[in-house]
């Protein structure tokens, strides 16, 4: 049985070696010229500053416009929703990671910290606001993720549909977050 695994290991290593070699060489059936892939590579003797100066000189010579800054764009609902979706994704993953790390590192257990929060008597309004603050990113990211899955199958790309689904996601997120906050 061990000879089978050794043989399988050798075949796997050979397969990986061949795949990497072909990928590094840029093997292509339609273009056997490998130098095409290296046409735009910077020579090794130049520094990054020299390459940057050549880039800007070429753009100035060709009269290419400078990339616009964010301040000239008109903010729209889809733009803000995209930024918020990314922010809630990063925020949720960071919060879950921080909570998990705190659960591993801090002394005591969950009932201890729950009693600590109850002893503070923060008040029902502040607790409701905290519940809403936790529930909104979760519900928004979930609903907007479903919207993105809908886009992944090729539906809902017309501008009126993008705005309609955007407002629907916002409304459902607020309604869901309020309902969770009242639990």
C-alpha positions in Angstrom: 0.0 0.0 0.0 2.9 2.4 0.8 4.3 1.9 -2.7 1.0 3.1 -4.2 1.1 6.3 -2.2 4.8 6.8 -3.1 3.9 6.3 -6.8 0.9 8.7 -6.5 3.1 11.3 -4.8 5.7 11.1 -7.6 3.0 11.4 -10.3 1.5 14.4 -8.4 4.9 16.1 -8.2 5.5 15.5 -11.9 2.1 16.9 -12.8 2.7 20.0 -10.6 6.1 20.5 -12.1 4.8 20.3 -15.7 1.9 22.7 -14.9 4.2 25.3 -13.3 6.7 25.0 -16.1 4.0 25.6 -18.7 2.5 28.5 -16.7 5.8 30.2 -16.3 6.7 29.8 -20.0 3.3 31.2 -21.0 2.6 28.2 -23.2 -0.3 29.0 -25.5 -1.6 27.0 -28.4 -2.5 30.0 -30.5 0.8 31.9 -29.8 3.9 29.9 -29.5 6.1 33.0 -29.2 7.0 33.3 -25.6 8.5 36.7 -25.9 5.1 38.3 -26.3 4.4 37.9 -22.6 7.5 39.8 -21.7 7.1 42.7 -24.1 5.9 45.1 -21.4 8.2 44.0 -18.6 10.6 46.6 -17.2 14.3 45.8 -17.8 16.0 44.7 -14.6 18.7 47.5 -14.7 16.2 50.3 -14.2 14.9 51.6 -10.9 11.2 52.2 -10.0 11.8 56.0 -10.1 13.2 55.8 -13.7 10.2 53.6 -14.8 7.8 56.1 -13.1 9.4 59.1 -14.9 9.2 57.3 -18.2 5.6 56.5 -17.6 4.7 60.2 -16.8 6.8 61.5 -19.7 5.0 59.1 -22.1 1.6 60.2 -20.8 2.5 63.9 -21.1 3.8 63.4 -24.6 0.6 61.6 -25.7 -1.5 64.3 -23.9 -3.3 61.7 -21.8 -5.6 63.1 -19.1 -4.9 62.7 -15.4 -7.1 60.2 -13.6 -10.0 62.0 -11.9 -10.3 62.3 -8.1 -13.2 61.0 -6.1 -14.4 64.5 -5.4 -15.5 65.1 -9.0 -17.9 62.1 -9.0 -21.6 62.5 -8.3 -22.4 60.1 -5.4 -25.1 57.6 -6.2 -27.0 54.9 -4.4 -25.2 52.0 -6.1 -21.8 53.6 -5.3 -22.7 54.1 -1.7 -24.2 50.6 -1.4 -21.0 49.1 -2.9 -18.8 50.9 -0.4 -21.1 50.0 2.5 -21.2 46.3 1.4 -17.4 46.2 1.5 -17.3 48.1 4.8 -19.9 45.8 6.5 -18.0 42.7 5.2 -14.7 43.9 6.6 -16.3 45.2 9.8 -18.2 42.0 10.5 -15.2 39.8 9.9 -13.1 42.0 12.1 -15.7 42.1 14.9 -16.1 38.3 14.7 -12.4 37.8 14.8 -12.0 40.2 17.8 -14.8 38.6 19.7 -13.3 35.1 19.1 -9.9 36.3 20.2 -11.3 38.0 23.3 -13.2 34.7 24.1 -9.9 32.8 23.9 -7.8 35.3 25.8 -9.9 36.9 28.5 -10.4 35.2 31.8 -13.9 34.1 32.9 -16.7 32.8 30.8 -19.7 34.1 28.9 -22.2 34.3 31.9 -19.6 36.3 33.8 -19.5 39.0 31.1 -23.2 38.9 30.6 -23.7 39.6 34.3 -21.1 42.4 34.1 -23.2 44.0 31.3 -26.4 43.7 33.3 -24.8 45.2 36.4 -23.9 48.3 34.4 -27.6 49.1 33.8 -27.1 50.9 30.6 -30.8 51.5 29.9 -33.2 50.0 27.4 -32.7 52.7 24.8 -28.9 52.3 24.7 -29.2 48.5 24.6 -31.8 48.8 21.8 -29.5 51.1 19.9 -26.6 48.7 20.4 -28.8 45.8 19.2 -29.7 47.8 16.1 -26.0 48.7 15.6 -25.1 45.0 15.6 -28.1 43.8 13.6 -27.9 46.4 10.8 -24.5 45.4 9.3 -25.5 41.7 9.4 -28.8 42.2 7.8 -27.5 44.7 5.2 -24.6 42.5 4.2 -26.9 39.5 4.0 -29.6 41.2 1.8 -27.0 42.9 -0.4 -25.2 39.6 -0.7 -28.4 38.1 -2.0 -28.7 41.0 -4.4 -25.1 40.3 -5.7 -26.0 36.6 -6.1 -28.9 37.8 -8.3 -26.5 39.8 -10.3 -24.2 36.8 -10.6 -26.9 34.9 -12.5 -27.2 37.9 -14.9 -30.4 39.5 -13.7 -31.1 43.0 -12.6 -28.5 45.1 -14.4 -30.8 47.7 -15.8 -30.4 51.1 -14.0 -34.0 51.3 -12.7 -33.7 47.7 -11.4 -30.4 48.5 -9.7 -31.9 51.5 -7.9 -35.1 49.6 -7.0 -33.2 46.6 -5.6 -30.9 49.0 -3.8 -33.8 50.8 -2.0 -35.4 47.4 -1.3 -32.2 46.2 0.4 -32.0 49.3 2.5 -35.6 49.1 3.6 -35.4 45.4 4.4 -32.2 46.0 6.4 -33.7 48.7 8.5 -37.0 46.8 9.1 -35.1 43.6 10.0 -32.7 45.5 12.3 -35.6 47.2 14.1 -37.3 43.9 14.5 -34.2 42.2 15.9 -33.6 45.2 18.2 -37.0 44.7 19.8 -36.4 41.1 20.6 
